[in-house]
Amino acid sequence: MTETAKMYGGSLYDLAAEEGLEPRILGELDEVQQLLKQNPDYLRLLSTPSIPKKERCGLLDEALRGQVHLYVLNFLKILCEKGTLRELSGCARAYRIRYNQAHGILEATAISAVPLTEQQRTALHAKLESLTGKTIDLKTKVDAKVLGGIRLDIEGTELDGTVQNRLASLRRDIAAVTL
């Protein structure tokens, strides 16, 4: 994430927090990101320097007025005017980080070889919340290379209880043995 994204995303969070709009703005940022991801040509159009800034902002206004809060619309227009609309995902990430910090939320990702059952997911979620004392936003991913077990990534801290990791550790131990 760039410094620009941190600054813009943090500023939007501060504004939203003053007005008590943090959850709404977070949701709308996610929706706009998804929309632009599904329509990459529209993002290219909005980032084309040969089209006057006023016209590009007008396109945003036309597409999103009444669909998102005015703060989100104006934020997008500012990014468009500054030529930094491609920084939107970083800005949204910076916003989410500030939101999570303020609301005691930790993001965690569980990676396993096979999809977790709902019961396993619920048990893992509850265990993580009891261990951390915070609300956990748990996402799950499947990676066949894991072989078995679970690798957890909690806000940049990795806890690796996978068979893949155990085998790698065993290889290192065997390689370290001198005969």
C-alpha positions as CSV (number, residue, x, y, z in Angstrom):
1,M,0.0,0.0,0.0
2,T,1.4,3.4,-1.0
3,E,1.7,6.4,1.2
4,T,-0.9,8.1,-1.0
5,A,-3.4,5.3,-0.4
6,K,-2.7,5.5,3.4
7,M,-3.2,9.2,3.5
8,Y,-6.4,9.3,1.4
9,G,-7.9,6.2,3.0
10,G,-7.1,7.4,6.4
11,S,-8.6,10.9,5.7
12,L,-11.8,9.3,4.4
13,Y,-12.0,7.2,7.6
14,D,-11.5,10.2,9.8
15,L,-14.3,12.0,8.0
16,A,-16.6,9.0,8.2
17,A,-15.8,8.5,11.9
18,E,-16.7,12.1,12.7
19,E,-20.1,11.5,11.2
20,G,-20.6,8.0,12.5
21,L,-20.7,6.6,9.0
22,E,-17.8,4.2,9.2
23,P,-19.7,0.9,8.4
24,R,-21.7,2.4,5.6
25,I,-18.7,4.0,3.9
26,L,-16.7,0.7,4.3
27,G,-19.5,-1.3,2.6
28,E,-19.8,1.2,-0.2
29,L,-16.1,1.3,-0.8
30,D,-16.2,-2.5,-1.1
31,E,-19.1,-2.3,-3.5
32,V,-17.4,0.3,-5.7
33,Q,-14.2,-1.7,-5.8
34,Q,-16.2,-4.8,-6.8
35,L,-17.9,-2.8,-9.5
36,L,-14.7,-1.5,-10.9
37,K,-13.1,-5.0,-10.8
38,Q,-16.0,-6.3,-12.8
39,N,-15.7,-3.4,-15.3
40,P,-12.0,-2.8,-15.9
41,D,-12.8,-0.9,-19.1
42,Y,-14.7,1.7,-17.1
43,L,-11.7,2.1,-14.7
44,R,-9.4,2.6,-17.8
45,L,-11.9,5.2,-19.2
46,L,-11.9,7.0,-15.9
47,S,-8.1,7.0,-15.8
48,T,-7.5,8.2,-19.4
49,P,-5.6,11.4,-19.2
50,S,-6.8,12.5,-22.7
51,I,-10.4,12.8,-21.4
52,P,-10.8,16.1,-19.4
53,K,-11.0,15.6,-15.6
54,K,-14.4,17.3,-15.6
55,E,-15.8,14.8,-18.0
56,R,-14.4,11.8,-16.1
57,C,-15.8,13.2,-12.8
58,G,-19.1,13.7,-14.6
59,L,-19.1,10.0,-15.6
60,L,-18.6,9.1,-12.0
61,D,-21.4,11.4,-10.9
62,E,-23.7,10.0,-13.6
63,A,-23.0,6.4,-12.6
64,L,-23.0,6.6,-8.8
65,R,-25.1,9.6,-7.7
66,G,-27.8,8.3,-5.4
67,Q,-26.1,4.9,-5.3
68,V,-23.4,5.7,-2.8
69,H,-23.0,8.3,0.0
70,L,-21.9,11.7,-1.2
71,Y,-18.6,11.2,0.7
72,V,-17.8,8.2,-1.3
73,L,-18.7,9.9,-4.6
74,N,-16.7,13.0,-3.8
75,F,-13.8,10.8,-2.7
76,L,-13.8,9.0,-6.0
77,K,-14.0,12.3,-7.8
78,I,-10.9,13.5,-5.9
79,L,-9.0,10.4,-6.8
80,C,-10.1,10.9,-10.4
81,E,-9.0,14.5,-10.5
82,K,-5.6,13.7,-9.0
83,G,-5.1,10.8,-11.4
84,T,-4.9,8.3,-8.6
85,L,-8.1,6.3,-9.1
86,R,-6.0,3.2,-9.5
87,E,-5.1,3.6,-5.9
88,L,-8.7,3.0,-4.8
89,S,-8.0,-0.6,-3.6
90,G,-5.1,0.7,-1.4
91,C,-7.3,3.5,-0.1
92,A,-10.0,1.0,0.7
93,R,-7.4,-1.2,2.4
94,A,-6.2,1.7,4.5
95,Y,-9.7,2.6,5.5
96,R,-10.5,-1.1,6.5
97,I,-7.3,-1.2,8.6
98,R,-8.3,2.0,10.5
99,Y,-11.9,0.6,10.8
100,N,-10.7,-2.7,12.2
101,Q,-8.3,-1.0,14.7
102,A,-11.1,1.3,16.0
103,H,-13.6,-1.6,16.3
104,G,-11.3,-4.3,17.8
105,I,-11.4,-6.5,14.7
106,L,-8.6,-8.8,13.6
107,E,-8.5,-10.2,10.1
108,A,-7.6,-13.9,9.9
109,T,-7.2,-16.2,7.0
110,A,-7.3,-20.0,7.5
111,I,-5.7,-22.0,4.6
112,S,-6.4,-25.7,4.4
113,A,-6.0,-28.5,1.9
114,V,-9.8,-29.1,1.8
115,P,-12.7,-26.7,2.6
116,L,-13.5,-26.4,6.3
117,T,-16.9,-27.6,7.3
118,E,-19.2,-25.1,8.9
119,Q,-18.6,-26.7,12.3
120,Q,-14.8,-26.5,11.9
121,R,-15.1,-22.9,10.8
122,T,-17.3,-22.0,13.7
123,A,-15.0,-23.8,16.2
124,L,-11.9,-22.1,14.8
125,H,-13.6,-18.7,14.8
126,A,-14.7,-19.1,18.4
127,K,-11.2,-20.3,19.5
128,L,-9.5,-17.4,17.8
129,E,-11.9,-14.9,19.4
130,S,-11.4,-16.5,22.9
131,L,-7.6,-16.4,22.4
132,T,-7.3,-12.9,21.2
133,G,-10.2,-11.2,23.0
134,K,-11.1,-9.5,19.8
135,T,-13.7,-9.9,17.1
136,I,-12.3,-12.1,14.3
137,D,-13.1,-11.6,10.6
138,L,-12.3,-15.1,9.4
139,K,-11.8,-15.9,5.8
140,T,-11.0,-19.4,4.5
141,K,-9.0,-20.5,1.5
142,V,-8.2,-23.9,0.0
143,D,-4.7,-24.8,-1.1
144,A,-3.9,-28.4,-2.0
145,K,-0.2,-27.8,-1.4
146,V,-1.0,-27.6,2.3
147,L,-1.5,-31.4,2.3
148,G,-3.2,-31.3,5.7
149,G,-3.6,-29.2,8.8
150,I,-4.2,-25.4,8.8
151,R,-2.1,-22.4,8.2
152,L,-3.4,-19.2,9.9
153,D,-2.5,-15.7,8.9
154,I,-3.6,-13.3,11.6
155,E,-2.8,-9.7,10.6
156,G,0.6,-10.6,9.2
157,T,1.5,-13.2,11.9
158,E,1.6,-16.7,10.4
159,L,0.9,-19.8,12.5
160,D,1.7,-22.9,10.4
161,G,0.3,-26.2,11.5
162,T,0.3,-27.8,8.1
163,V,1.7,-31.1,7.0
164,Q,3.7,-29.2,4.3
165,N,5.5,-27.2,7.0
166,R,6.1,-30.3,9.2
167,L,7.7,-32.1,6.2
168,A,9.8,-29.1,5.4
169,S,11.0,-29.0,9.0
170,L,11.8,-32.7,8.9
171,R,13.8,-32.2,5.7
172,R,15.8,-29.4,7.3
173,D,16.4,-31.5,10.4
174,I,17.6,-34.5,8.3
175,A,19.8,-32.2,6.2
176,A,21.4,-30.8,9.3
177,V,22.5,-34.2,10.6
178,T,26.1,-34.8,9.9
179,L,27.3,-38.4,9.6
